[in-house]
């Protein structure tokens, strides 16, 4: 049987995993946008477009994931 302390540890581990995933995604997006900035500065906007799409999808996906997790944790903290 899980104790409330076990539940708290499990929730803390889940939160840590989600924060790490979001951090990694934002670091990747930051790297992509840095590359894009250099490409556009050299006059390569057509070549930059696929990378812009990747960055857009990456940040949108992790934004949605983070919002869903925030809703989950808000529900847990409110006893739902």
Wavefront OBJ file of the C-alpha trace (Angstrom):
o trace
v 0.000 0.000 0.000
v 1.311 3.445 -0.939
v 1.512 6.022 1.783
v 0.844 9.677 1.219
v 4.610 10.151 1.487
v 5.051 7.698 -1.418
v 2.445 9.651 -3.393
v 4.301 12.892 -2.743
v 7.611 11.332 -3.858
v 5.963 10.019 -7.021
v 4.467 13.432 -7.796
v 7.786 15.148 -7.122
v 9.561 12.726 -9.455
v 6.935 13.331 -12.141
v 7.280 17.094 -11.773
v 11.078 16.839 -11.959
v 10.854 14.713 -15.117
v 8.515 17.209 -16.766
v 10.670 20.182 -15.817
v 13.761 18.423 -17.181
v 11.963 17.612 -20.441
v 10.798 21.213 -20.800
v 14.294 22.513 -20.050
v 15.810 20.253 -22.694
v 13.204 21.302 -25.270
v 13.760 24.994 -24.580
v 17.543 24.563 -24.841
v 17.089 22.806 -28.189
v 14.750 25.543 -29.420
v 17.251 28.181 -28.303
v 19.985 26.456 -30.323
v 17.718 26.255 -33.379
v 16.811 29.917 -33.198
v 20.484 30.859 -32.851
v 21.243 28.915 -36.033
v 18.283 30.560 -37.765
v 19.528 34.000 -36.827
v 22.888 33.257 -38.427
v 21.318 31.767 -41.562
v 19.057 34.751 -42.115
v 21.990 37.105 -41.523
v 23.824 35.343 -44.371
v 20.810 35.650 -46.677
v 19.596 32.017 -46.472
v 15.941 32.469 -45.423
v 14.657 29.583 -47.582
v 17.066 27.173 -45.917
v 16.080 28.509 -42.502
v 12.366 27.758 -42.951
v 12.503 24.005 -42.095
v 14.431 24.788 -38.916
v 11.858 27.436 -38.004
v 9.139 24.803 -38.406
v 11.027 22.412 -36.131
v 11.452 25.120 -33.489
v 7.803 26.076 -33.736
v 6.633 22.480 -33.352
v 9.069 21.805 -30.523
v 7.990 24.790 -28.470
v 4.273 24.233 -29.214
v 4.422 20.555 -28.201
v 6.265 21.202 -24.968
v 4.061 24.216 -24.228
v 0.975 22.015 -24.507
v 2.622 19.303 -22.434
v 3.603 21.785 -19.722
v 0.077 23.249 -19.657
v -1.458 19.787 -19.281
v 0.930 18.938 -16.458
v 0.208 22.260 -14.731
v -3.507 21.458 -14.888
v -2.812 17.982 -13.471
v -0.750 19.334 -10.581
v -3.318 22.050 -9.868
v -5.976 19.337 -9.660
v -3.839 17.215 -7.348
v -3.071 20.156 -5.061
v -6.788 20.944 -4.881
v -7.654 17.358 -4.019
v -9.332 16.537 -7.335
l 1 2 3 4 5 6 7 8 9 10 11 12 13 14 15 16 17 18 19 20 21 22 23 24 25 26 27 28 29 30 31 32 33 34 35 36 37 38 39 40 41 42 43 44 45 46 47 48 49 50 51 52 53 54 55 56 57 58 59 60 61 62 63 64 65 66 67 68 69 70 71 72 73 74 75 76 77 78 79 80
